[in-house]
Amino acid sequence: MNATAARVLWAPASTIGGTGLLAVAALGALWYAPAAPGRVWAVIWQLVAGIGFASAGCVVTALDRSSRPGRWMVLAAAAMFAVVLLHAAGRPHLADGVWVAAVLVVVPSALLAVIDPKPSPRLMRVLGRTMLAAGTVSAVAVTAGATRTALLAATAAAALLLGEGWILFELTSGDQRRQLLWLILGLTVAVAGGALLAVALNDAGSLTLAVVMAVLSLSLPLTVAVASVDPRVVDVREVIHRSAVLTVTLATVAAGYEGGEATVETITGAPAGRGVRLVLALAVATSFHPLMRWVRTSMDEMLFGGRADPIGALGQLGTHLAAGSTPTQWLETLRAALAVPGVVLRQGDEVIAAAGHLGPRAGVVTALTADTEHVGDLVVALPGELTRLPATTTAALDLVAGPLAQLLRANRLAEQLRTSRGQVVHALEDDRRRMRRDLHDGLGPTLTGIVYNADAAANLLHAEPDQAEKILRQLRCDATDAITEIRRIVYGMRPAALDELGLVNAVRQQIAHLRNADGDALRVDVTTPRPLPALPAAAEVAAYRVIVEAVTNVARHAGVTTAAVDLRVLAGPLLRITVDDGGEPRRPWVSGVGLTTMRERVEHLGGVLQIHIGPSGTTVVADIPFVPGERL
């Protein structure tokens, strides 16, 4: 079939028109040539199922002409309508063969066409081809009247379909897993539900049974269509959950009531009277709600994870922590351990990680705090139709909230540490680049000039001694400039005054000649409650730079003539620097390069820089931690 013919054949108008004509023909044939009395129920079933597959197939192909599941469902509908026509034509064996081919070949092909994992395992391809071959053999055997061969082949085809479904369940995830669950739901309702109702309605007429089973069979084309078009239209797990809970509960209650009556009749030898039936009804009514809760819990275990297990949750969380897992893996563990549909970890409005789905309902929010610091929130979806979390789940949350908060803070601190290390590397690289530029552009030409002048003086020493003397004087000036440049470069690395005078006196020397914006001298009081201990070189340089920059800012912006600098050592140990101008700011405080530089110097050493602005002036407080006795 070429592409043009395929487009015409599978066009919405052609698909709807063709299946509609077949449906009308089947109904007309059934009207003018009724089926044999023993086959009426089968014909009704086949006709209703054909209408269901035709409707679903037309909708799917109308939305997507290239949809393979839609095409297979249209072919299944055509086969089922052909079965009705063959019955009307008096060919029951051929009709049975076509029916078996539709059930064991065409419908499974539609199911398998919904999910196409990439790459497709070879074993699954082999199973699929073998299943189709077994279904074909069963259809041919039914047509030929070989009942035993047909039964064996049909059993093999069903087993192969289950095996292929199991492989798909292990391979798929996300939307493909949802598609598979829709197919499982349709098969369960159509096949298992039909079999249970056949047993329950055994005493009913065959026509009633045929109508009920035909209606149940409509679930399969419906779920195939949903899986093909939009498997997220509703949460299939919730559909399975509610359907299974209701079905299992009603079946258990009915079985309990019927079993009670049978037990009474077996013991007494007479049917149960009205009083016994009333007692059984009251017992069933009393046990209905507890039974439904138990069934719901069991379904939650299968669909959403195990029961809430606080100890297990903590143990698994500790395992993930030791293995260095990601936040998403933490939440996957919690979701399974807490038996909930979804868990989300967030900081403010930012979602850090998520496992499962919260759904449209509002989740339960648990604040995560580490040492009184709010580090995030854990949002847990309510399972099933519950309005609040069970007590066991709440207890598990209370236990895991603390460790999870510590994990989250540790993860954040690790990220900050990585960022800080990156900043340190960039700062070192900037310093190296600056030093290289200073040496190359400043000191290098000066030293080169000294070499050339020395050569020139040597050449003129005997011929023109006066000119040589002049060059030597210039050579001395150049050497002096080179020494000054070297001192400037060294000072940029570490002020020499720190080694010569110490921190306090070096600060006093540097800020002694500062003046404010009005030209008035700035008097700065530098105090220390007691002599400072020996500070590490990095802490000493950072303290010097912070004090000088802060006092310089006071001179430029505060409009005052006095300022105070206080240095003291606190427990930790850490060096606390306080710079206070005691005046009113002339303009709103704007963070600039100076403040950024001070903050970076302090934070590189693990310290904290704070700015306090008030009507009485601006205060800069820097806390710099250090290790006593360390000088590197």
Disulfide bonds with the S-S distance in Angstrom:
none
